[in-house]
């Protein structure tokens, strides 16, 4: 076998590989010799079929296998000897298209190599970590929201207004005919909750107990029940009771409803939860600042194919964000711009840098961390957690999607330890402004 370099330009590599007919023939004979002891054929005892007969019957098929294995072996040896790591799947194609059995095989191998990522000194990186405390006003606001969620409704006299609850019997009809799912008794409907068809709740404002009201609405065009979508309907409603909302008292009893021993204990829990949220937001801000620093600190050549692929993905994603009504990929080809390419270069550069840092410093994602990530995702599918877990276990691509952000965060934490980080006390509003200033660059 002969390997000749044909291209070495930047990160682009090209090689011509020649596999001689003799090499392939030796490989086929080797495979036949391995299989011969187990082959049975009419007229011959097991393991006694002549090699010439085996070659005539199985040779053509084994020749293809031998060719593929030899090429794969040549590629593996090349990458091992050269130290190159292909950025994407190498392109391999036969160049003597008129090849026939007995000829040498000529193959062209081309790929883009991953670059050598230079070492960086992170001790000079200076970062600020925003620290926000949960103030009394924030705790009070959270308590008031909890009280609102724990509100009850008490019977009142007079007309229903927005925010009140009406207890109703209703029967819905389309073209004078009742339809499935369009009736209920003693249904508690909070006016202004927007839980019913648009326009329904507003028509019950001003009603009182004992009233009967025909509510006229039109089902949305995208309504889940296709037989009702876009149809005009009339709901015959009987108002049986009107109730006014009453927020819970912010006291020890309310605290117990939320699993706390006392109001003071609930306040402590709220403070801890708020400060954990603030810490998460502050970390996101500091991470962005770090990535901005790294983007200028370390420079190296980027594989054009990776940048092009990433730019196309960015353009495609942004196009769909601007055209949310278009589902799937049945749309015109989306052209990439210089802005897409610049963003792609940033993403590829930082991705390669973080990957290299993680590898050099033996940073890995543990089985326990993966299990926790899968469980967190599985909670999005109530009742199907086990099926989701099994799906991920069998799907390498899904595992990588879950592993990648964990790995990135562990590498980022590693760099935080090396950088110079100082705390900066800020208000909740200042932290919120910093978070809002973040964009979707990476």
C-alpha positions in Angstrom: 0.0 0.0 0.0 1.3 3.4 -0.9 0.2 6.7 0.7 1.2 10.0 -1.0 0.4 13.5 0.3 -1.5 15.6 -2.3 -2.6 18.6 -0.3 -1.3 20.4 2.8 -2.7 23.8 2.9 -3.7 25.4 6.2 -5.9 22.7 7.9 -6.8 21.0 4.6 -5.2 17.6 3.9 -5.3 15.3 0.9 -3.7 11.9 0.3 -3.7 9.4 -2.6 -3.8 5.8 -1.3 -2.9 2.9 -3.7 -3.9 -0.6 -2.7 -2.3 -3.2 -4.9 -4.2 -6.1 -6.4 -1.8 -8.4 -4.6 -2.5 -6.9 -1.2 -6.3 -7.3 -1.7 -5.8 -10.9 -2.9 -3.8 -11.7 0.2 -6.6 -10.1 2.4 -9.2 -12.2 0.6 -7.1 -15.4 1.1 -6.7 -14.6 4.7 -10.4 -14.2 5.2 -11.1 -17.5 3.4 -8.5 -19.3 5.5 -10.1 -18.0 8.7 -13.6 -19.2 7.5 -12.6 -22.5 5.9 -12.7 -24.7 9.0 -16.4 -23.9 9.5 -17.7 -24.1 5.9 -19.7 -27.0 4.7 -20.5 -27.6 1.0 -22.2 -30.5 -0.8 -19.7 -33.2 -1.7 -17.1 -32.1 0.9 -16.7 -32.6 4.6 -16.8 -29.6 6.9 -13.6 -27.7 6.7 -12.4 -29.6 3.6 -13.8 -27.4 0.8 -10.9 -26.6 -1.5 -9.6 -23.0 -1.3 -10.0 -22.5 -5.1 -13.7 -23.4 -4.8 -14.3 -21.1 -1.8 -12.6 -18.3 -3.6 -14.8 -18.7 -6.7 -18.0 -18.7 -4.7 -17.2 -16.2 -1.9 -14.3 -14.2 -3.4 -16.2 -11.4 -5.0 -18.1 -10.6 -1.8 -15.0 -10.8 0.4 -13.1 -8.6 -2.0 -15.4 -5.7 -1.2 -15.0 -6.4 2.5 -11.2 -6.6 2.1 -11.2 -3.3 0.2 -13.2 -1.5 2.9 -11.2 -3.0 5.8 -7.9 -2.1 4.1 -8.9 1.5 3.5 -10.2 1.9 7.0 -7.0 0.4 8.4 -4.9 2.7 6.2 -6.9 5.7 7.5 -6.6 4.7 11.1 -2.8 4.2 10.8 -2.5 7.5 9.1 -4.3 9.4 11.9 -2.3 7.5 14.5 1.0 8.3 12.8 0.3 11.9 11.9 -1.6 12.8 15.0 -4.2 14.6 12.9 -7.8 14.7 14.1 -10.4 15.2 11.4 -12.8 18.1 12.0 -15.6 16.2 10.2 -16.0 12.9 8.6 -13.2 12.4 6.0 -14.2 12.2 2.3 -13.0 8.9 0.7 -13.6 8.0 -2.9 -12.1 5.8 -5.6 -10.4 7.6 -8.3 -10.1 4.8 -10.9 -13.8 4.5 -11.7 -13.1 1.9 -14.4 -11.7 -0.5 -11.8 -12.1 -4.2 -12.3 -11.0 -7.2 -10.4 -7.3 -7.7 -10.6 -6.5 -3.9 -10.8 -4.9 -1.9 -8.1 -7.4 0.3 -6.1 -6.7 4.1 -6.1 -8.4 6.1 -3.4 -8.4 9.8 -2.6 -8.6 10.8 1.1 -9.4 14.4 2.0 -10.3 16.1 5.3 -9.8 19.2 7.4 -7.7 18.6 10.5 -8.6 20.1 13.9 -6.1 22.8 14.8 -3.5 22.8 17.5 -5.0 24.9 20.3 -2.3 27.0 22.0 -2.0 27.0 25.8 -3.3 30.1 27.5 -2.5 31.8 30.8 -5.8 32.4 32.6 -4.3 34.0 35.6 -4.4 37.4 33.8 -8.2 37.1 33.2 -10.1 39.4 35.6 -13.8 38.9 36.3 -16.4 40.4 38.5 -19.0 38.2 40.2 -22.2 40.1 40.8 -23.6 39.4 44.3 -27.2 40.4 45.0 -29.0 39.8 48.3 -32.7 39.2 48.8 -34.0 42.4 50.3 -37.1 42.7 52.4 -39.2 44.1 49.5 -38.4 41.1 47.3 -39.3 38.7 50.1 -42.5 40.6 50.8 -43.4 40.5 47.1 -42.8 36.8 47.0 -45.0 36.3 50.1 -47.8 38.3 48.5 -47.6 36.2 45.4 -47.9 33.1 47.5 -50.9 34.6 49.3 -52.5 35.3 45.9 -51.9 31.6 44.9 -53.4 30.5 48.2 -56.5 32.7 47.8 -60.0 31.4 48.4 -63.4 32.5 47.1 -66.3 33.5 49.3 -69.9 33.9 48.2 -70.9 37.5 47.5 -74.0 39.4 46.6 -74.3 41.5 43.5 -72.8 41.4 40.1 -69.6 39.5 39.1 -66.6 41.6 38.2 -63.2 40.7 36.7 -61.3 38.5 39.2 -64.5 37.0 40.7 -65.4 33.4 40.4 -68.8 32.4 38.9 -70.2 28.9 39.5 -72.1 28.0 36.3 -73.9 25.3 34.4 -73.4 25.6 30.7 -74.4 23.8 27.5 -72.6 24.7 24.2 -74.3 24.4 20.8 -73.1 24.8 17.2 -75.8 25.3 14.6 -78.3 24.5 17.4 -76.8 21.1 18.1 -75.0 20.2 21.4 -71.4 18.9 20.9 -69.2 16.6 22.9 -67.3 18.3 25.7 -69.4 21.4 25.6 -71.4 21.0 28.8 -70.7 21.0 32.5 -72.4 21.6 35.9 -71.2 23.6 38.9 -68.2 24.7 37.0 -66.1 27.3 38.9 -64.8 29.8 36.4 -62.6 32.7 37.4 -63.3 35.7 35.3 -60.1 37.1 33.7 -58.3 33.8 33.9 -58.5 33.3 30.1 -59.0 29.6 30.6 -62.0 29.5 28.3 -62.5 30.4 24.6 -61.6 34.1 23.9 -64.5 36.3 24.5 -66.4 33.9 26.8 -65.4 35.2 30.2 -65.9 38.9 29.4 -69.6 38.3 28.6 -70.2 37.0 32.2 -68.9 40.1 33.8 -72.0 41.9 35.3 -74.1 38.8 35.8 -75.4 37.7 39.2 -76.6 34.5 40.9 -79.8 33.3 39.2 -79.1 34.9 35.9 -79.2 33.0 32.6 -77.0 34.2 29.8 -76.3 33.1 26.2 -72.6 33.5 25.5 -71.8 33.8 21.8 -68.2 33.0 20.8 -66.3 31.7 17.8 -63.8 28.9 18.2 -60.2 29.8 17.1 -59.2 28.6 13.6 -56.4 26.5 15.2 -58.7 25.0 17.9 -57.6 21.5 19.0 -60.9 19.9 18.1 -60.9 20.1 14.3 -64.7 19.8 14.1 -65.1 23.0 16.1 -62.3 25.1 14.6 -63.5 28.4 13.3 -67.2 27.6 14.2 -69.6 30.0 15.9 -71.1 28.6 19.1 -73.7 29.6 21.7 -73.2 28.6 25.3 -76.4 28.6 27.4 -75.2 29.5 30.9 -76.9 29.5 34.3 -75.1 31.5 37.0 -75.6 29.7 40.2 -73.2 31.6 42.5 -70.9 34.6 42.4 -67.8 34.5 44.6 -65.2 37.1 45.5 -61.5 36.3 45.8 -59.9 36.5 49.2 -56.1 36.4 49.5 -54.7 34.3 52.2 -53.4 36.0 55.4 -49.7 36.2 55.4 -49.2 34.4 58.7 -48.0 31.1 60.2 -51.0 29.2 58.9 -50.3 30.2 55.3 -46.6 29.3 55.8 -47.7 25.8 56.8 -49.6 25.4 53.6 -46.3 25.8 51.8 -44.5 23.3 54.0 -42.8 25.7 56.4 -43.0 25.5 60.2 -43.6 29.2 60.6 -43.8 32.5 58.7 -40.2 33.3 59.7 -39.1 29.9 58.3 -40.9 30.6 55.1 -39.2 33.9 54.8 -35.9 32.2 55.2 -36.7 29.7 52.5 -37.8 32.5 50.2 -34.6 34.4 50.8 -32.5 31.3 50.1 -34.4 30.6 46.9 -34.1 34.1 45.6 -30.4 34.3 46.3 -29.9 31.0 44.6 -31.7 32.4 41.5 -29.6 35.6 41.7 -26.4 33.4 42.0 -27.5 31.5 38.8 -28.1 34.8 37.0 -24.8 36.2 38.1 -22.9 33.1 37.0 -24.5 33.4 33.5 -23.3 37.1 33.3 -19.8 36.1 34.5 -19.6 33.2 32.1 -20.5 35.5 29.2 -17.7 37.9 30.2 -15.3 35.0 30.4 -16.2 33.8 26.9 -15.7 37.3 25.6 -12.3 37.3 27.1 -11.4 33.9 25.7 -12.6 34.9 22.3 -9.9 37.6 22.1 -7.2 35.8 24.3 -6.7 32.7 22.1 -6.5 32.8 18.3 -5.9 29.8 16.0 -6.9 28.6 12.5 -10.5 27.3 12.3 -11.6 24.4 10.0 -13.6 26.1 7.2 -16.1 23.2 7.1 -17.0 23.5 10.8 -17.5 27.3 10.4 -19.6 26.9 7.3 -21.8 24.2 8.9 -22.2 26.3 12.1 -23.1 29.5 10.1 -25.8 27.6 8.2 -27.3 26.3 11.4 -27.3 29.8 12.9 -28.9 31.3 9.8 -31.5 28.5 9.8 -32.3 29.0 13.5 -32.6 32.8 13.3 -34.8 32.5 10.2 -37.2 30.2 12.0 -37.3 32.6 15.0 -38.3 35.4 12.6 -40.8 33.2 10.9 -42.4 31.2 13.8 -45.4 30.2 11.7 -43.2 28.0 9.3 -42.8 24.5 10.7 -40.4 22.0 9.3 -37.9 22.7 6.6 -40.2 23.3 3.6 -38.9 26.8 2.9 -36.5 28.6 0.5 -32.7 28.1 1.0 -31.5 30.4 3.6 -28.4 32.4 2.7 -25.7 33.0 5.4 -24.4 36.5 6.0 -21.1 37.9 7.3 -22.8 38.3 10.7 -23.7 34.6 10.7 -20.1 33.7 9.8 -18.6 35.9 12.5 -20.8 34.3 15.1 -20.0 30.9 13.8 -16.3 31.5 14.1 -16.8 32.6 17.7 -18.8 29.5 18.5 -16.3 27.1 16.8 -13.3 28.8 18.3 -14.7 28.7 21.9 -16.0 25.2 21.4 -12.6 23.8 20.3 -10.8 25.8 23.1 -13.1 24.4 25.8 -12.9 20.9 24.4 -9.1 21.0 24.4 -8.9 22.4 27.9 -11.3 19.7 29.2 -9.2 17.0 27.5 -5.9 18.3 28.7 -7.1 18.6 32.3 -9.0 15.3 32.3 -12.4 17.0 32.9 -15.1 14.5 32.4 -18.9 14.1 32.9 -19.6 11.4 35.5 -22.3 8.8 35.3 -24.0 10.4 38.3 -24.1 13.8 36.5 -25.5 12.2 33.4 -28.1 10.3 35.3 -29.2 13.5 37.0 -29.4 15.4 33.7 -31.5 12.6 32.2 -33.9 12.6 35.2 -34.2 16.4 35.0 -35.2 16.1 31.3 -37.5 13.2 32.0 -39.6 15.4 34.3 -40.9 17.2 31.2 -42.7 14.0 30.3 -44.9 13.1 33.3 -45.9 9.4 33.3 -43.3 8.6 30.6 -40.1 9.1 32.6 -39.0 5.4 32.3 -39.5 5.4 28.5 -37.6 8.6 28.2 -34.7 7.3 30.3 -34.5 4.1 28.1 -34.7 6.2 24.9 -31.7 8.3 26.0 -29.7 5.2 27.0 -30.1 3.9 23.5 -29.5 7.2 21.7 -25.9 8.4 21.5 -26.8 11.7 19.9 -29.2 12.5 22.7 -26.6 11.6 25.3 -24.2 14.0 23.7 -26.8 16.8 23.7 -27.2 16.3 27.5 -23.5 15.8 28.2 -22.2 18.8 26.2 -23.6 21.6 28.4 -22.5 19.8 31.6 -19.0 19.4 30.2 -18.8 23.1 29.1 -19.9 24.3 32.6 -17.3 22.1 34.3 -14.6 23.6 32.0 -15.8 27.1 32.7 -15.7 26.4 36.4 -12.1 25.2 36.0 -11.2 28.5 34.3 -13.0 30.5 37.0 -10.6 28.8 39.6 -7.6 30.0 37.6 -8.9 33.6 36.8 -8.9 36.5 39.2 -12.5 36.8 40.4 -13.7 39.6 42.7 -17.2 40.0 44.2 -19.3 43.1 43.4 -22.4 43.8 45.4 -25.3 44.9 43.3 -29.0 45.4 43.6 -31.5 43.0 42.1 -32.3 45.6 39.5 -28.7 46.0 38.4 -28.3 42.2 38.1 -31.5 42.0 36.1 -30.2 44.7 33.7 -27.0 42.8 33.3 -28.9 39.6 32.4 -31.1 41.5 29.9 -28.0 42.9 28.3 -26.9 39.4 27.4 -27.7 38.3 23.8 -27.7 34.9 22.2 -24.1 35.0 20.8 -23.3 31.6 22.3 
